[in-house]
Amino acid sequence: MIRFLLKNYVFYLAFCLILKLVFIIVYRGIIPHDMANIMGIMYHGLPLDLAIAAYLTALPALFHIVHLWIESKLFYTLHKLYLMITSLLLVLIYGADLTLYSYWGFRLDNTPLFYLKSSPKEAFASLEWWHTALLVIATAIASWLLYKVSKRWLVSPITLLDRYHPTYSRNVARIHPSFHHSTKTRKTHARWVQTLVGVFALGLLFLAIRGGVKVSTLNTGRVYYSSQMVLNHAAINPCFSLLESVLKSKDFAKQYHYMKRDQAASLFETMRDTTTYKTTPKLLKTKRPNVCIFLLESFMARAMTSIGEWPNIETNMDSLGREGVLFTHHYANSFRTDRGMVAVFSGFPAQPTMSVMKYPRKTQQLPSLPKALHQAGYALQYCYGGDADFTNMRSYLTAMGFEDIIEDIDFPLSSRLSKWGVHDEVLLDSVARQITQEKEQEPFLKIIQTSSSHEPFDVPFHRPGLTKEMNAMAYADSCVGDFINKMRHTKYWDNTLFVLVADHTLHYPDTIDNLSDLRYHIPLIFCGGAIKEHQVIDTYGSQNDIAATILAQLEMDHSAFTFSHDMLNPNAPHFGYFAFPNAFGVITADGSFAWNEAAKKQVRDTTPPARQWALRAKSFIQTIYQQIASL
């Protein structure tokens, strides 16, 4: 059993690794192919190769286990049939990937299947008949060769209990009649032992498919490791990227479609920000300050007395709001971190039915606030105490321009005491030590993502009178306050802008309406030595507006951020936007509108009819999905 499984697994793993080298050779003109880069590609892409080898080994393993108990040549035949099918599929997948990458610039996904399904005739329109014939012949030959090699390597007519196989037993019994009696018990014992080995091996295969025992499951984004996108692409296993995209496949252009494109485009124009930084009031003392953005896990506006109602929780946020710039009507785009990140860093609104972060080919085409700052000379660093592979985060951060990513594995195992990695105080103490050494390249952009106020809310902190959820939030707030106080004593303070914003709100209390305005109300504070003076901004906005607002303050163009609005420019349209599974809404100074797509009905509309917020909101989300479909 062990030998059989190892032969299968090693065979498919070797196949994946060899084809990865073939890809590098074929595209050596654009892929840096020195030894260091080749090793980097092979090493970082290995998890996906291990997973595909596990996928391909799993079914033969099941055949083998069943064959232990049902002695039939059927399983021998089934195994050969399985090899025929997998040989054909592997040749088709790797052949299509090697051919199409030069045209499309991304590894194989479900795009060819979309064209074959929707327009099969047009898909082959550019090929002469003899081109098609050659492709068919080449595919057939390559598949046959792979099948012959795999059959020779992997299939044996007797794949079972070797010396306990029926043929062997009958031959020996002719010489030793007592063999059957002595063998029966031994054979049953051997079957149970090998079955247990097989089940254990299936468990190991499952771990390889899942990508280990971490919180995050394996995804294409895990192999992203370089700012050179072609190196990330080379590391991807095309079988995995195809499988992942097929499982997530949807026709986004047909979702949330309410009106003709011309009407949607016309209404959307009324919601776009076409202003420039030249007409926006300035909050900053300096043109190019350092920028430190806190993405605060689940922080709520209700937990601040200055803009909410619950005391003794986010006390440091209240204090920082009193000395900096406090935005009183700011709203989260969604209910998940991955949606909030894309909204903040790409100015791209969240969607009710998906997370665009899970589609690396699409996210690498989104605008990027970090990349815009990097092009202006900023040094970038992302600091997180958790798993950077969660929900394809690494591929997104890499696409956004980050090379320096601090994550849970950068901390001692003894410090990773939280379900999500290290507690916030450990993360922030580490970042503070780094900054207080005063060796930072300026200007810099640091993103700090907290996690301690995430469920299960287990923190090394207790404030009397608070629930478990609010106690965790108070703990995270205290960690942020301590960090800011340490920064006041560094040489960077007078030239640093701190942006404090929640990634989303907490569903708390559990009776709160998921489509209410209050459900998405979050804190947003600009503070630090670079701020001129305290201000309270009552403008309505949401996370997707932060990118344009920061860029305008830095006197940089933000026109590439189509869905982002400068919240400080009086000439820009201002509104908050939120999305929830199968629902969305807008929140404005005129009132709010919410729509339930599953029920196909309006939840509320308290806005003046003349302002057309219902139609405009629908055009906004329709444009979001059209944009996603075009990426």
Secondary structure as GFF3:
##gff-version 3
##sequence-region A 1 631
A	DSSP	alpha_helix	2	26	.	.	.	ID=ss1
A	DSSP	alpha_helix	35	69	.	.	.	ID=ss2
A	DSSP	alpha_helix	74	104	.	.	.	ID=ss3
A	DSSP	alpha_helix	111	118	.	.	.	ID=ss4
A	DSSP	alpha_helix	120	123	.	.	.	ID=ss5
A	DSSP	alpha_helix	129	154	.	.	.	ID=ss6
A	DSSP	three_ten_helix	162	164	.	.	.	ID=ss7
A	DSSP	alpha_helix	166	175	.	.	.	ID=ss8
A	DSSP	alpha_helix	179	210	.	.	.	ID=ss9
A	DSSP	three_ten_helix	220	223	.	.	.	ID=ss10
A	DSSP	alpha_helix	229	235	.	.	.	ID=ss11
A	DSSP	alpha_helix	238	247	.	.	.	ID=ss12
A	DSSP	three_ten_helix	252	254	.	.	.	ID=ss13
A	DSSP	alpha_helix	261	269	.	.	.	ID=ss14
A	DSSP	three_ten_helix	277	279	.	.	.	ID=ss15
A	DSSP	beta_strand	290	296	.	.	.	ID=ss16
A	DSSP	three_ten_helix	301	303	.	.	.	ID=ss17
A	DSSP	alpha_helix	315	323	.	.	.	ID=ss18
A	DSSP	beta_strand	325	331	.	.	.	ID=ss19
A	DSSP	alpha_helix	337	346	.	.	.	ID=ss20
A	DSSP	three_ten_helix	356	358	.	.	.	ID=ss21
A	DSSP	alpha_helix	360	363	.	.	.	ID=ss22
A	DSSP	alpha_helix	369	375	.	.	.	ID=ss23
A	DSSP	beta_strand	379	384	.	.	.	ID=ss24
A	DSSP	three_ten_helix	390	392	.	.	.	ID=ss25
A	DSSP	alpha_helix	393	399	.	.	.	ID=ss26
A	DSSP	beta_strand	405	406	.	.	.	ID=ss27
A	DSSP	three_ten_helix	408	410	.	.	.	ID=ss28
A	DSSP	three_ten_helix	413	415	.	.	.	ID=ss29
A	DSSP	alpha_helix	424	436	.	.	.	ID=ss30
A	DSSP	beta_strand	444	449	.	.	.	ID=ss31
A	DSSP	alpha_helix	468	487	.	.	.	ID=ss32
A	DSSP	three_ten_helix	493	495	.	.	.	ID=ss33
A	DSSP	beta_strand	496	502	.	.	.	ID=ss34
A	DSSP	three_ten_helix	518	520	.	.	.	ID=ss35
A	DSSP	beta_strand	521	527	.	.	.	ID=ss36
A	DSSP	beta_strand	535	542	.	.	.	ID=ss37
A	DSSP	three_ten_helix	543	545	.	.	.	ID=ss38
A	DSSP	alpha_helix	546	553	.	.	.	ID=ss39
A	DSSP	beta_strand	576	580	.	.	.	ID=ss40
A	DSSP	beta_strand	583	588	.	.	.	ID=ss41
A	DSSP	beta_strand	591	596	.	.	.	ID=ss42
A	DSSP	beta_strand	601	605	.	.	.	ID=ss43
A	DSSP	three_ten_helix	609	611	.	.	.	ID=ss44
A	DSSP	alpha_helix	613	630	.	.	.	ID=ss45
###
